Amino acid sequence: MLNKKNNKQNNNNSNKKLPKFNFYWIYGIVAVLLIGINLMNFNGFYTKKIEENQLWEWIEKKKVQQVEIINNSEVKVYINKKYANDPEFTNNGKNKNNYQYSFEIPKDYSAELYQKLLERAQKNKKEGISNENNFKVNSRTEENFGREIIYWIIFFGIMIAIWSFFMRRVSGGGGAGGQIFNIGKSKAQMFGQGKSTNVTFDNVAGLQEAKEEVREIVDFLKNPKKYTALGAKIPKGALLVGPPGTGKTLIAKAVAGEAKVPFFSLSGSDFVEMFVGVGASRVRDLFKQAKEKSPCIIFIDEIDAIGRARGKNPNMGSNDERENTLNQLLTEMDGFGTNSGVIILAATNRADILDRALMRAGRFDRQIYVDMPDLNERKEIFEVHLKPLKLEKKLDKDFLARQTPGFSGADIANICNEAALIAARKKKQTVQKQDFLDAVDRIIGGLEKKNKIITKEEKKTIAYHEAGHATVSWMLEHANPLVKVTIVPRGRSLGAAWYLPEERSLNTTEQILDEMCAALGGRAAESIIFNKISTGALSDLEKVTKQAMAMVTIYGLDEKIGNVSYYDSQNQGYGFTKPYSEETAKIIDQEIKKIIDGQYERAKAILKKHEDKLHQLANKLLETEVIFKEDLEVIFGKRPFEKEVVKKDENDKEAPNEEKTSSKKSA
């Protein structure tokens, strides 16, 4: 039984993993040996250190056989063999040369000591002391080539170690021999083979169409026979296009988590380097690795860093490093060679500047547009980001989704986090509805400036300005419904009116004109009440000017210009010339001014008709600084315009220059 137990223990010990051999162990062993040899005395063991007065004491007792001065710095003392077994000497080991003691002396003292020792030896001879009891004195130079060699080896070893350290730091990584020769290697991070992002399609809220397109690519890699049986071929690439913060990179992370194939992830800037040819070399190395591990997926984030259209930069020639990198990428994606089993997934928010050769079918077969989330998608996104928060029981998620039109997924995540921070700052136990409203104000309007110095006249002007916006928008059918009005300074604004824009797919002339009229209501109120205007309408004027210009030059909504659009959807550019004549330019300027002036007069007419209610609203603002929709209903009554929400059709497309906002800020 004992033998069996011992055998089991031996087997268990043998099964224990031994430490892996490391090549640096050899360096350590060699270093220890060199240091040991250096510390060893080549003529024997270490000698015992004594003081000079001990030497003269032994000379008096006739126990010294010989004294040597080595290199004018060290004194070696040889003991007479007759006294080697004395108790005071037996504690120190002997060696072949029979010396056991030594001490160091300054070089400038060596000649004096040597002279003293000679005089003492001669004195002993004169006193008739035999040679056996007298001691000999000599001085010699001893060269130790082994020690010098060790010193040089250690010196060069330190220099090589320092050089290797700096080379690794410069080349940006470790590895034997440094990375200076690996500068052209790909910097892609590979997922798969046990390494995952832990993100799946279930973690991506909304974006149903985009997820369906990408999921099909993942499904093709998992079940290729399902598609190849019908003669279908896998798409070579998919390009995710959309505004910032809409979830393009998140979809790529979900693909990395879902796909059971190697997933290479890198940024477009990873190909950019100051050295000539490095970008193209990294592209070649990336696709070489991908081919070896196919089927696989390559994800290039912010591909516009290397995919910008060629020949558009007049300062750099057509042969600059970035274009060489792009040329190599084009060749690898769809060139003379084959890339079977390698799928390219890329993301950008600047698809308009990408090279047309990069966008063609055969390289990126699919272009997936990731748009801003609509009402239902915003609700789904809120549900994802509200899970880790401790919320009040009756929090209306539909209300939060309605309060954030035009917000991206990243904006919604920021709102949820900001609301939790605000609740913690107020020492609340749960995150409440008002915390989310404050978070929206904080993100859109900026930080509240409680100590900003504003005179009474300025505050009154701001109150009537914001009341003018609220009054005109309340009386117009197509203006966005008002949520609240505030004269609390935030960021660069002195006051703001918050609206709830509709989820529109199309804008009519009447709708745009009503929005322009509401935006000009602030300046119109200043003109009516104070008979003067201020600079507070800067953001309003900027907005209405852009809208009027879009009506005339882009959407063809002006009767005099007609059904003509000067919008460049392909971003080809018109160089230094305008796409219309000087005569047409004058007409455009006149029509823009005519539209703005018309809406300004219209806003004035509405305010004059309801001037008494304008005064009530402004006084309420001066009293409370913030008023809500309910306060306007008390003053104006119920808003007569009811809006019917119609589901968006798949074939409808949003206008290219439409901008959704949820607030109007006064500069």
ABEGO torsion letter per residue (X at the ends): XAAAAAAAAAAAAAABBBBBBBAAAAAAAAAAAAAAAAABBAAEBBBBBBBAAAAAAAAAAGABABBBBBGGABBBBBBBAAAAABAAAAABBBBAAGBABBBBBBAAAAAAAAAAAAAAAAAAAAAGBBAAABBBBBBBBBBBAAAAAAAAAAAAAAAAAAAAAAAAAAAGEBEBGEAAAAAABBABBBBEGGBBAGBBAAABBEGAAAAAAAAAAAAAAABAAAAAAAGBBBBABBBBBEBBGAGAAAAAAAAAAABABBBBBBBAAAABBABBGAAAAAAAAAAAAAAAAOBBBBBBBGAAAAABBBGABAABBAABAAAAAAAAAAAAABBABBBBGBBBBBBBABAAABBAAAABBGABABBBBBBBBBAAAAAAAAAAAAAABBBBAABBAAAAAAABBGBBAAAAAAAAAAAAAAAAAAGBABBBAAAAAAAAAAAAAEBBBAABBBBAAAAAAAAAAAAAAAAAAAABAABBBBABBBABBBEABABBBBBBBBBBABBBAAAAAAAAAAAAAAAAAAAAAAGBBBAAAAAAAAAAAAAAAAAAAAAGABAAAEBBBABBAAGAEAEABBABBAAAAAAAAAAAAAAAAAAAAAAAAAAAAAAAAAAAAAAAAAAAGBBBAAAAAAAAEBBABBBBBBBBBAABBBBAABBBBABBBBX
